[in-house]
Amino acid sequence: MMLLVPILTALVPGIIILLLTWWFSQKGFPFVIKMLPGILLIIAAVILFYIGFVNIRGFEGGAYGITGFTLTIFSIISFSIGKKDTTNQHSSI
């Protein structure tokens, strides 16, 4: 239960961020806009980890750390989705 609840809590915003990044990349937004959801997610993950480590401490703080770590994984996936070029580039040979 100590591991499952923080991971499931991070699952909802993580999936929302992945879908938002995918939508941005499909619509052809600039690179900075495609990276923005991942950047915001990594900032949120660092803040959660800091709050859990410094302010709360103990097992309850560990739950915040697990949530922050899971959000970090989602942000890395978001960065890879945003970095991928989805425009159709056909060569005219």
C-alpha positions as CSV (number, residue, x, y, z in Angstrom):
1,M,0.0,0.0,0.0
2,M,2.9,2.3,0.8
3,L,4.2,1.9,-2.8
4,L,0.9,1.5,-4.7
5,V,-0.9,4.7,-3.6
6,P,1.8,7.2,-4.6
7,I,2.4,5.5,-7.9
8,L,-1.3,5.5,-8.7
9,T,-1.6,9.1,-7.5
10,A,1.2,10.1,-10.0
11,L,-0.5,8.0,-12.7
12,V,-3.3,10.5,-13.4
13,P,-1.3,13.7,-13.9
14,G,1.4,11.7,-15.7
15,I,-1.0,10.3,-18.3
16,I,-2.6,13.8,-18.7
17,I,0.8,15.3,-19.4
18,L,1.7,12.5,-21.8
19,L,-1.5,13.1,-23.7
20,L,-1.0,16.8,-23.8
21,T,2.6,16.4,-25.1
22,W,1.4,14.0,-27.7
23,W,-1.4,16.4,-28.8
24,F,1.1,19.3,-29.0
25,S,3.4,17.2,-31.1
26,Q,0.6,16.2,-33.5
27,K,-0.5,19.8,-34.0
28,G,3.0,20.9,-34.9
29,F,3.5,23.4,-32.1
30,P,7.0,24.8,-31.6
31,F,9.7,22.8,-29.7
32,V,9.4,24.9,-26.6
33,I,5.7,24.4,-26.3
34,K,6.1,20.7,-26.8
35,M,8.6,20.5,-24.0
36,L,6.6,22.7,-21.6
37,P,4.4,19.9,-20.1
38,G,7.5,17.9,-19.3
39,I,9.3,20.9,-17.8
40,L,6.4,21.7,-15.6
41,L,6.1,18.0,-14.5
42,I,9.8,17.8,-13.6
43,I,9.4,21.0,-11.6
44,A,6.4,19.6,-9.7
45,A,8.3,16.3,-9.1
46,V,11.3,18.2,-7.6
47,I,9.0,20.3,-5.4
48,L,7.2,17.1,-4.2
49,F,10.5,15.4,-3.5
50,Y,11.8,18.4,-1.6
51,I,8.7,18.7,0.5
52,G,8.8,15.0,1.3
53,F,12.5,15.0,2.2
54,V,12.9,18.3,4.1
55,N,9.5,19.2,5.5
56,I,7.7,15.9,6.2
57,R,10.4,13.3,6.6
58,G,9.8,9.7,7.6
59,F,7.5,7.2,5.9
60,E,5.0,9.9,4.9
61,G,7.8,11.9,3.2
62,G,8.8,8.7,1.4
63,A,5.4,8.6,-0.2
64,Y,6.1,12.1,-1.5
65,G,9.5,10.9,-2.8
66,I,7.9,7.9,-4.6
67,T,5.3,10.2,-6.2
68,G,8.1,12.6,-7.3
69,F,10.2,9.8,-8.7
70,T,7.2,8.4,-10.7
71,L,6.4,11.9,-12.1
72,T,10.1,12.2,-13.1
73,I,9.7,9.0,-15.1
74,F,6.6,10.4,-16.8
75,S,8.5,13.7,-17.6
76,I,11.3,11.8,-19.2
77,I,8.8,10.0,-21.4
78,S,7.1,13.3,-22.2
79,F,10.5,14.7,-23.2
80,S,11.0,11.8,-25.6
81,I,7.5,12.3,-27.1
82,G,8.1,16.0,-27.5
83,K,11.5,15.6,-29.1
84,K,10.2,13.2,-31.7
85,D,9.6,15.0,-35.1
86,T,6.1,14.0,-36.3
87,T,5.9,16.3,-39.4
88,N,5.7,14.5,-42.7
89,Q,8.9,15.2,-44.5
90,H,8.9,13.6,-47.9
91,S,11.8,13.9,-50.2
92,S,11.0,14.9,-53.8
93,I,13.5,12.8,-55.7
